Amino acid sequence: MLDALTVAIGVAALALAAWCGHAAWRDQPTKDWHFIGMAVVTVLVLAQLVIGLVKLAQGEKPDEGTVIFVAYLVGAFAAVPAAGMLSLTERTKWGSVTVAAGAVVLAVLEVRLYDIWGTTGA
Amino acid sequence: MPDADTTTDVTGAAPDGRKRLVSGPGLLLVWLYGVMVVGAVSRSAYQISTEFDRAPLAYSLSAVAALAYAFITYSLVRGGETARRAALVCCAAELAGVLAVGTWTVLRPEAFPDTTVWSQFGMGYLFIPVILPITGMLWLRRRRTPDA
């Protein structure tokens, strides 16, 4: 369950990165639709955070330790909203580039999360 | 973001007269530096508090890197000529650090039982640690004078 969600978020994050990268390439700032896309990704990451915490509460142990797992969950949750807020202050293509970079960071975090959680749960 | 100025002021004057460093490409720079701050600070805090004895040198260097990133991020957000110069010096120091530590880890890997943020020139961080100070310095140099 958690693994499937991690993979799904990774793919969604890369899609968001490509989408915002495309907007930047066309010299456009982030628009409402981009923010809806960011919201969708953020809801997925929030679900991941909740499921991850529930699994920890049920006594499952991540391969690389609970502290690191929670830190990465929180970091993943913060990445896209933070980049989105920054892009609100920069209404040029550079705002789009920043959101794209934020989504790439999220994708990297998901890869790490996949490793950190390991094979215990699935 | 303490800077509430949402207008795209490309000439770069903040409301209080400070030169804005967080506009255009500067925003991307601040974002990447911010990510590195979170990554380096949390990583070194965790490693120093839980397993410092395993690789004291590596973890101390990560902590130094974290401080450098934090200071540069703060300078960029703050803006102004003094902050720009301070950030420029720190970017140069950061680049020197990445190159020195990177070379060190390649030549003497046995000195590093665990990796640092700057190991192998930041390979574990997609080489961002070595790219960032270079782009940072290019950006900060371009912002040198308000063309007055």
Interface residues (C-beta under 8 A of the other chain):
Chain A: V67 I68 A71 G75 A79 A82 A83 M85 L86 S87 L88 T89 E90 R91 T92 W94 G95 V97 T98 A101 G102 V105 V108
Chain B: M1 D3 D5 T6 T8 V22 S23 G24 P25 G26 L27 L28 V30 W31 L32 G34 V35 V38 S42 Y46 T50 L126
